[in-house]
Amino acid sequence: MTNDSGRQQHDERPAADVSHPLGDIAAYVGGDLRVDGPAVHGIALSTAGVRPGDLFVAAAGASTHGARYAAAALAAGAVAVLTDPAGAELVDEGAPLIVVADPRGVLGRLSAWFYDHPASALKTIGVTGTQGKTSTTFLIDAALGERSSGLIGSMGSKIDGAPVPTKLTTPEAPALHALLAKMREEGVTWVSSEVSSQAISMRRVDGLVFDVAVFLNLGHDHLDFHGSQENYRAAKRELLTPAMSRLAIVNIDDQAGRRFHDDPDLHTESFSITGRDADWRAVDIELGPDGSAFTVVGPEGQSARFSTPIIGTFTVSNILAAVAALDRVGYPLARSVAGLADFTGPEGRVQFVPVDADFRVVIDAGHKPEAINALLCALRPATPGRIITVIGSNGNRDAHKRPLMGRFSAMASDIVIVTDDNPADEDPALIRKAVVAGTRGSSAQVFDVAGRAQAIHHAVDLAQPGDLLVIVGKGDERHQIMAHGIVPHSDPDEVEGALARRRGATAN
């Protein structure tokens, strides 16, 4: 299979046939086999993911029960349903059926067992944190030279650099263990995976114990899901427990990381780039407008000098976390140096867009207050002119962070243009108003511009020689989520269009 670029693309399930009788599945999960049926060849949690021969797992959801879709799943080729007693009442009589008390509660370990515990044949690293998960997993992949490597995350998954189609930051348990089985089949040795707090709470990573978990930081995000900052912290902590990781490497430059490192119930090693007494340290740090250089020192005296074209102290911290984790899964520190020397980062993460202009343009996917602050502070020393920031905040998401987005962008920018970023079915003007409210009291010049394309054009019109235009929130995304649906949008394309219009206006 190939993708649109012609590059080899992997299926997300193993090629080898997997087959288990319904009776064996029921026995493993302690379920009631009410109606027997054919052997099962896969597991699906949604009707869209069903393939012929699958077991459809129907769990209770926030607004409806998955068993309401059982008939559609069976019509799509599923051969049996696993659900709870309430769901069983919704399944057509005579359909092959297993009943358990809590389908989600058994799904992770069932998926691991179904694919013969693929993670046991791999060296696995799980990365969590409010910001930097994607960058750190890509850094791990780059350090390995995309050889014998697997990556799972929000920008899709990869096997030895070739893409694998996935939808969630952390796939649901059946897809996750199928993907790990595919990686085992392809000869992968090392796997890095983003692990979101929602994935932990929703038990998507059940059945998997990571060799190393990495904690990067804790900021303001997902309060709409977790309800409180303490609940959010507790979800992150769960990944670091012995039940989910054999070793946790935590950032003690972060307050939550220090709490985790002091927690007697967690097996942790620490890392720091600020001179704290840590197991893993970055020292002799040199930061410049064209990259960074630093030395990593480990707890057994291992040491290596790293250089990267990616700017910023946050990059140094992410690389330190990546290479420390790799060292702990058997990929020595010194071997990571070459792969990172030329790596410029994942698309849409601190990405300098090539433009024919006397100012520079950076796009970044950052949509959390602390991420915006870290990015702008890193870019300031490399900017001779003004920083012009285009920023928005998502609809149908944590509204508490909107003023913080405005505050942090205004603190580190000369001009802030507040615009739309996936408003979904909320009123975009009200979202912008909340972001603008956070900029009050700053010295930045602030504009409220409806429409993301219009905001980018306005920013380009304002740019002068030596300025830096920073467009945050979307990164590699190529769409906008609006009340009337999903519409195409590309930040880099809008920059090019605005520049062409500006050049045309100058020529006239």
Long-range contacts (C-beta under 8 A, 24 or more apart in sequence): 3-163, 7-162, 7-163, 8-162, 9-162, 9-163, 9-164, 9-165, 10-159, 10-162, 10-163, 10-164, 10-182, 10-186, 11-164, 11-182, 12-157, 12-164, 12-165, 12-166, 12-171, 12-175, 12-178, 12-179, 12-182, 13-42, 13-51, 13-178, 13-179, 13-181, 13-182, 14-115, 14-178, 14-181, 14-182, 14-184, 14-185, 15-182, 15-185, 16-185, 17-41, 18-42, 18-114, 18-115, 18-181, 20-114, 22-55, 22-80, 22-96, 22-98, 25-55, 25-82, 25-98, 25-110, 25-114, 26-98, 28-110, 28-113, 29-82, 29-98, 29-100, 29-106, 29-109, 29-110, 30-100, 30-106, 31-82, 31-98, 31-99, 31-100, 31-106, 32-98, 32-99, 32-100, 33-97, 33-98, 34-88, 34-97, 34-98, 34-99, 35-94, 35-95, 35-96, 35-97, 36-96, 37-79, 37-80, 37-95, 37-96, 38-79, 38-80, 38-96, 39-79, 40-79, 40-80, 40-114, 42-174, 42-178, 43-107, 43-110, 43-111, 43-114, 43-174, 43-178, 44-73, 44-78, 44-174, 45-107, 45-172, 45-173, 45-174, 45-175, 46-172, 47-72, 47-73, 47-76, 49-174, 49-175, 50-76, 50-77, 50-78, 51-77, 52-77, 52-79, 53-77, 53-78, 53-79, 54-78, 54-79, 55-79, 55-80, 55-81, 55-82, 55-98, 56-80, 56-81, 56-82, 57-81, 57-82, 57-83, 57-103, 57-107, 57-174, 58-82, 58-83, 58-87, 58-90, 58-91, 58-103, 59-83, 59-84, 59-87, 59-103, 59-104, 59-107, 60-84, 60-86, 60-87, 60-103, 65-90, 66-103, 67-91, 70-95, 104-202, 104-203, 105-203, 107-172, 107-173, 107-174, 107-203, 107-206, 108-173, 108-177, 108-203, 108-204, 108-205, 108-206, 108-207, 108-208, 109-206, 109-207, 110-173, 110-207, 111-173, 111-174, 111-176, 111-177, 111-178, 111-207, 112-173, 112-177, 112-207, 112-208, 113-207, 114-174, 114-177, 115-177, 115-178, 115-180, 115-181, 116-181, 118-177, 118-180, 118-181, 118-183, 118-184, 119-177, 119-180, 119-191, 119-208, 119-209, 121-184, 122-150, 122-180, 122-183, 122-184, 122-188, 122-189, 122-190, 122-191, 123-189, 123-190, 123-191, 123-211, 123-329, 123-330, 123-331, 124-190, 124-191, 124-192, 124-193, 124-208, 124-210, 124-211, 124-212, 124-329, 125-190, 125-191, 125-192, 125-193, 125-210, 125-211, 125-212, 125-213, 125-214, 125-325, 125-326, 125-329, 126-192, 126-193, 126-195, 126-205, 126-210, 126-212, 126-213, 126-214, 126-239, 126-244, 126-245, 127-192, 127-193, 127-194, 127-195, 127-213, 127-214, 127-216, 127-321, 127-325, 128-194, 128-195, 128-196, 128-197, 128-200, 128-213, 128-214, 128-215, 128-216, 128-236, 128-239, 129-214, 129-215, 129-216, 129-217, 129-218, 129-236, 129-251, 130-216, 130-217, 130-218, 130-219, 130-220, 130-221, 130-368, 130-370, 130-371, 131-216, 131-217, 131-219, 131-314, 131-366, 131-368, 131-370, 131-371, 131-374, 132-216, 132-217, 132-314, 132-317, 132-318, 132-371, 133-169, 133-194, 133-195, 133-196, 133-216, 134-194, 134-346, 134-349, 134-365, 135-315, 135-318, 135-345, 135-346, 135-349, 136-192, 136-214, 136-216, 136-318, 136-321, 136-322, 137-192, 137-193, 137-194, 138-343, 138-345, 138-346, 138-349, 139-318, 139-319, 139-322, 139-340, 139-343, 140-190, 140-192, 140-322, 140-325, 140-326, 141-192, 142-339, 142-340, 142-343, 143-322, 143-323, 143-326, 143-331, 143-335, 143-336, 143-339, 143-340, 144-190, 144-326, 144-331, 144-336, 144-339, 145-338, 145-339, 148-187, 148-188, 148-189, 148-190, 149-188, 149-189, 149-190, 149-191, 149-192, 150-179, 150-180, 150-183, 150-188, 150-190, 150-191, 150-192, 151-191, 151-192, 151-193, 152-176, 152-179, 152-191, 152-192, 152-193, 152-194, 153-192, 153-193, 153-194, 154-194, 155-346, 155-347, 155-348, 155-476, 159-183, 159-186, 159-188, 160-186, 160-188, 168-199, 168-204, 169-194, 169-196, 169-198, 169-199, 170-194, 170-195, 170-196, 170-198, 170-199, 170-204, 170-205, 171-204, 172-204, 173-203, 173-204, 173-205, 173-206, 173-207, 176-204, 176-205, 176-208, 177-207, 177-208, 180-208, 190-326, 190-329, 190-331, 192-325, 195-239, 197-222, 197-225, 197-226, 197-232, 197-235, 197-236, 198-222, 198-225, 198-235, 200-235, 200-236, 200-238, 200-239, 200-244, 201-225, 201-226, 201-235, 205-239, 205-244, 208-244, 209-243, 209-244, 209-245, 209-246, 210-239, 210-244, 210-245, 210-246, 211-245, 211-246, 211-247, 211-328, 211-329, 212-245, 212-246, 212-247, 212-248, 212-249, 212-325, 212-328, 212-329, 213-239, 213-240, 213-244, 213-245, 213-247, 213-248, 213-249, 214-248, 214-249, 214-250, 214-321, 214-322, 214-325, 215-239, 215-240, 215-248, 215-249, 215-250, 215-251, 215-254, 215-256, 215-257, 215-260, 216-251, 216-254, 216-317, 216-318, 216-321, 217-251, 217-254, 217-256, 217-257, 217-370, 218-254, 218-255, 218-256, 218-257, 219-368, 219-369, 219-370, 219-371, 220-368, 220-369, 220-370, 220-398, 220-400, 220-401, 220-404, 221-368, 221-398, 221-401, 222-398, 223-398, 223-400, 223-401, 224-397, 224-398, 224-399, 225-398, 233-259, 237-263, 237-266, 240-266, 240-268, 241-265, 241-266, 242-266, 242-267, 247-328, 249-279, 249-280, 249-321, 249-324, 249-325, 249-328, 251-317, 251-321, 252-276, 252-278, 253-317, 269-299, 269-324, 269-328, 271-317, 271-320, 271-321, 271-324, 273-313, 273-316, 273-317, 273-320, 279-324, 280-320, 280-324, 281-320, 282-316, 282-317, 282-319, 282-320, 285-313, 285-316, 287-311, 287-312, 287-313, 287-316, 287-378, 287-381, 288-382, 289-381, 289-382, 292-316, 294-319, 296-320, 296-323, 296-324, 296-333, 298-324, 298-327, 298-333, 302-327, 302-332, 302-333, 302-334, 303-333, 304-333, 304-334, 304-336, 304-337, 305-337, 306-336, 306-337, 306-340, 306-341, 307-340, 307-341, 308-340, 308-341, 308-343, 309-342, 309-343, 309-344, 310-343, 310-344, 310-345, 310-350, 311-350, 311-378, 311-379, 311-382, 312-350, 312-374, 312-375, 312-378, 312-379, 313-374, 313-378, 314-374, 314-375, 314-378, 315-345, 315-350, 315-378, 346-476, 347-475, 347-476, 348-474, 348-475, 348-476, 348-477, 349-475, 350-375, 350-378, 351-475, 353-492, 353-495, 355-495, 355-496, 355-499, 356-499, 357-463, 357-499, 358-464, 358-465, 358-466, 359-385, 359-463, 359-464, 359-465, 359-466, 359-467, 359-468, 359-469, 360-467, 360-468, 360-469, 361-468, 361-469, 361-470, 361-471, 361-495, 362-468, 362-469, 362-470, 362-471, 363-470, 363-471, 363-472, 363-474, 363-475, 363-491, 363-492, 364-470, 364-471, 364-472, 364-473, 364-475, 365-472, 365-473, 365-474, 365-475, 365-476, 365-477, 366-472, 366-473, 366-475, 367-393, 367-394, 367-405, 367-421, 367-472, 367-473, 368-401, 369-401, 369-404, 369-405, 369-407, 369-408, 370-408, 372-405, 372-408, 372-409, 372-412, 372-472, 373-408, 373-411, 373-412, 375-470, 375-472, 376-408, 376-409, 376-411, 376-412, 376-413, 376-470, 377-412, 379-468, 379-470, 380-412, 382-468, 383-466, 383-467, 383-468, 384-466, 385-464, 385-465, 385-466, 385-467, 385-468, 386-414, 386-415, 386-464, 386-466, 386-467, 386-468, 387-412, 387-413, 387-414, 387-415, 387-467, 387-468, 387-470, 388-413, 388-414, 388-415, 388-416, 388-417, 388-459, 388-462, 388-463, 388-467, 388-468, 388-469, 388-470, 389-413, 389-415, 389-416, 389-417, 389-470, 389-471, 389-472, 390-417, 390-419, 390-452, 390-455, 390-456, 390-459, 390-469, 390-470, 390-471, 390-472, 391-416, 391-417, 391-418, 391-419, 391-421, 391-435, 391-472, 391-473, 392-418, 392-419, 392-420, 392-421, 392-422, 392-423, 392-431, 392-432, 392-435, 392-452, 392-473, 393-421, 393-431, 393-434, 393-435, 393-473, 394-421, 394-422, 394-423, 394-424, 394-473, 395-422, 395-423, 395-424, 395-425, 395-426, 395-428, 395-431, 395-481, 396-424, 396-425, 396-426, 399-434, 402-431, 402-434, 402-435, 402-437, 402-438, 403-434, 403-435, 403-437, 403-438, 404-438, 405-435, 405-438, 406-434, 406-435, 406-436, 406-437, 406-438, 406-439, 406-446, 407-438, 407-439, 407-442, 408-438, 409-439, 409-444, 409-472, 410-438, 410-439, 410-442, 410-444, 410-446, 411-442, 411-444, 413-444, 413-470, 414-444, 414-445, 415-444, 415-445, 415-446, 415-447, 415-459, 415-462, 416-442, 416-444, 416-445, 416-446, 416-447, 417-446, 417-447, 417-449, 417-455, 417-458, 417-459, 418-446, 418-447, 418-448, 418-449, 418-455, 419-448, 419-449, 419-450, 419-451, 419-452, 419-454, 419-455, 419-456, 420-450, 420-451, 420-452, 420-455, 420-480, 421-452, 421-473, 421-474, 421-480, 422-474, 422-480, 422-481, 423-481, 423-482, 423-483, 424-481, 424-482, 424-483, 425-483, 426-483, 452-480, 452-489, 452-491, 452-494, 453-489, 453-494, 453-497, 456-491, 456-494, 456-495, 456-498, 457-494, 457-497, 457-498, 457-501, 459-498, 460-495, 460-498, 460-499, 460-502, 461-498, 461-502, 469-495, 471-495
